[in-house]
Amino acid sequence: NNFAYKKEWRIYMKYVSLGNTGVKVSEVCLGTMMCGTALDKERSFQVLDHFTTEMQGNFIDTANCYAWWFGNGEFIGDESEAILGECMHTRKNRNKVFLSTKVGGRLKNPHTIQSLIFVTIMVLLIGTV
């Protein structure tokens, strides 16, 4: 593979201010759409570990509606967030990650999105209902 990461390379991540929040995030944001679907758990963990450890990235993007269209209908859309949550729990690095998401609902049924927004936000903020 011509694009294989070489351990002897040193990557210096640049950090930028997130608006006027005072929060610094990595200039590169890792999108996790394929975690848990196209990438299995082991490979997803490898990608997340590489980004947060080797590359020193702290900005990760996900959504609870990712990848329900992937495969043959076996995915519901929470797979990337579930993998990401499990990885952060296992690695105990949640406090080092700035997590962005597109809160909403299942795009499989767009008519229920409005009614699910409040419940979805509460679940994400305080845990399972």
N, C-alpha and C positions, 0 to 999 in steps of 0.2 A: 504494500500500500504506500503510495507516494506521499500520502498525507498523514502518515503515522506520527504520533507525538514522540519526540525524542527527549529522553530524560535530561540530557545535557543542555537542552535549550532552557533559557530562563525567560519567563513571561512576566512582565510587570504590568499589572492591571492598573488602569487609570480610574480614579473615582471622581464623581461629579456631584454637585449639590442637587437634591431633588426639590426643585422650586425654591421656596423660601422656608422650607420645613426644618432646615438645619441637619437633615439626614444626608449622609454621603452614600451613594450607591455606585457599584461598578458601572463603568461606561458601557460594558457589554451586559446585556440582559439575556439570560438563558431561557428560551421558550421550551416548555416541557410537554407540548401537545402529544408527542409520540410515546411518552413514558407510560408504560402499562398496557400499550396496545402493540404498536410496531416494535417497540423495545420491551423485552420481558423485564421482570423485576431485577434480575442480576445485572443486565446491561444498563437499565435505567439508573441503578445505584452507582455503577461505574461512571456514567456520564455526570451525574450529580456530584459524586466525589471528586472527579477531575476538575469540574468547574469551581467548586467551593474550596478545594484544597490546593491543587496544582496551580490553577489559574487565579486563585484568591478572589473569585467573583462572589458577590453577595446579593445580586439582584436576579430574582427568579420569577418568571411569569407562568401562570397557569389559568385554568378556567374549569368550572364544573360542567361545561357543555362540550368539552373537547372529545373528539374521536368517537362519538356515537355513530358516526357514518363509516367508521373503519371496520373492516372485516365483513362478516355476514349477519350482522344484527346482534352479535353476542356482547357488544359493549354498550354501556348506558351513558357514558360521558364523564363519570367521576374518576376514571382510572388514573389520570395523571395526578390529580390531587391526592388520591389515596396513596400512590407510590411515593409522592413527594413527602406527605405527612409521615409515612412509615420510615422513610430514609432519615428525615430530620429527627424523629423520635429515637431511632436506633443510634444515630451519630451524635445525638444531643447537641445539635448546632442550630436549633431554631432561633436562638437569640442573636445569631450571626447572619441571618438571612433576611433580606427585605423581600417580602412576598407580595406580588401583585396578582390580582385575579379579576375576572370579568364576572362579577356576581350576577346571577340571573336565574336561570332554570334550564330545564331540558329543552333543547331546541327540537327534539323529536315531537314535542307537543307545544308549539308556540302559543296556543291559546291559554295555557296555564301559567305562562311566565309571570304576568303581573300579580297573580294571586300567590305565587311562590316566593316573590322577591323578599318580603319581610321575613318569612320563615327561613329562607336560605341564608340571609344575613345573620340572623340570630344563631343559627346552627354554626356558622363559620366563626362567629365571635365568641360564643360561650360554650360550644361543644354540642354534643348530641342532645336533642330534645326528648 
